[in-house]
Amino acid sequence: MTLQRRGVLRLLVAAAAAPAVPRLTRADAYPSRPVHVIVGFGPGGSPEIIARLIGQTLSQHLGQPFIIENRPGAGTTIATEAVIRSTPDGYTLLLVTLPNVTSGMLYERLPFDFMSDVVPIASISLLPQVMVLNRNFPAKTIPEFIAHAKANPGKINMASTGSGNLSHLSIELFKILAGVDIVHVPYRGAGPAQTDLLGGRVDGMFDTIPALIEPVRSGRLHGIAVTTKRRLAALPDLPTVDEFVQGFEVNGLIGLGAPKGTPAEIVLRLNREINAAVVEPPIQARLAELGAVTFTGSPEDFTQFLTREADKWGSVIRTAHIKAD
């Protein structure tokens, strides 16, 4: 046997034995450098707080920094496009919220399709809302509010944090399901809307629990219902809207996504790590403080949820003829 043939045989034997030696897959090696999470909102809100909370835990578990980058503007479309145009290698992720889902229905001629260009990785939490009224409003319950609205069509004003935002969509869904005529008053953010609500210049609004829980607990605003299917520990004395208006359910959403083409093994690893992080007691406690509800599952579960939300809110947007400012 020649030396050349002996060398070939040794290579073949080594190749045959290779499967017995564990090899690093892309997921095993991931991440090998910092990961950037793009957030379509400015600093300080619940989405960013939750993004930093999860990012810090993932950094501890995976040994690389998860850097939160705020890129607000145009209803989260700036952040979404930045992620979609990035290399699909797991190092640029998107904080997924409901505006990411509805942006394509509100803005014309976007250069992307969120539902096909973003790969859902993992859901993290839902952010319920609370329906509040100013203290001088005559109705104190959902049935009283509906009766008053039907007796005074077009005379009740409800604020939102902006046209097309979830607080606006909540008003439109309520109008459809309760059969009432309410005037929508859009504001540029929660602060101005709440100021006018406290001052009695508008009658009510829907917004996230963290934004409204302090004035509700202090009695400066009158909370009448939460928007989940079940009552919430954060506001245990309030009923759900659904108890009186069947089918009404509204939740903000927090999750993570990646650009289309991101390797499946990286998506699955991130999903496992996020699901494990969310159930840790410190994170559970912080989410409860924010009025958030833990919401985890597989990438397929998250995809199905996003599809249902897109169908639901697409119908509301078309019925109410909503467009972004």
C-alpha positions, 0 to 999 in steps of 0.5 A: 500500500502506498503512502498516498493510499494510507493517507486517504484511508486515515482521512476516511476513518477520521471522517467516519468517526467524526459524528461521535465527536460533538460539533459546534452548531451555529446555535452553540456558538451563538452569540459570539459578539454583542446582540442589538435589540431595536426598540421602536419607542423612546426611552422610559415606556413599558416596552423599553423597560421590558426590553432592558429587563429581558436583555439583561437576563439574556446577557447573563445567560448567554455571555454577551451584551444584549444592547437596547437601541431606541429608534422611535418614529413613524409608528415603529416603522423606522425600527422595523425597517432597520431590522429587516435590512440587517444581516439575518444572523441573530445579532440584530433583533426587533422588539415586537409590539402591536404597532409593528403588526398594524403599521402596514395597515395604517401607512401606505407604501411601506418598503416591507411587509412585517408579517412576511419579513420578520421571523417571530422568535418569542412572545414575552408578555401582554400589556393590558389596558384600563378604561378610565373616566374623569371624576365628574363624568356621570357614568360609573360603570360600563352599563351606565357608560353605554346607556349614557353614550346611546342617550347622547350620541356623538357627545362623549369625547375619548382621548387616545395617545395618537391616531392608530395607536392601541388606545385609539384602536380600543375606542374603535373596537368598543364603538363597534361591539357596544354600538355607540357613537363616541368622538375620538380625540387624538393626542401626541402621547399619553402625557397630554391626553392624561392632562386633559382627562384630569382637567375634564376637557375629555371624558375618558380614555383607554391606556396601559395600566402602568400609565394610568394605575397611579391616578386610578388608585389615588382616585384622581381618575375613575377606573371602570374596567380592564381590557383582559378576559380575566380580572387583574391582580393589579386592579382587583376591584375592576371588572373586565369590559368583556363582562358587559361587552362580549368579545372585547379584549385588548392587550399590548404585546411585547416579544422578539423577532428577527429578520427573515432568513435568520437560522432556525437553530438560533431562533429556537435557542433564543426562544428557549432562553427567553421562555426560561428568563420570563419565569424567573421570580425577579422578572415575574415580579417586575412584570407584575409591577408593570401590570404585564401578564406573562405570555410565552410559547413556541415561535409557532405559537407566537406566529399564530398569535400575531396572525390573529391580531393582524386579522382582528385589528385589520378589520377594525382599521378598515371598518373605522377607516383609520389612517396614521397621522 
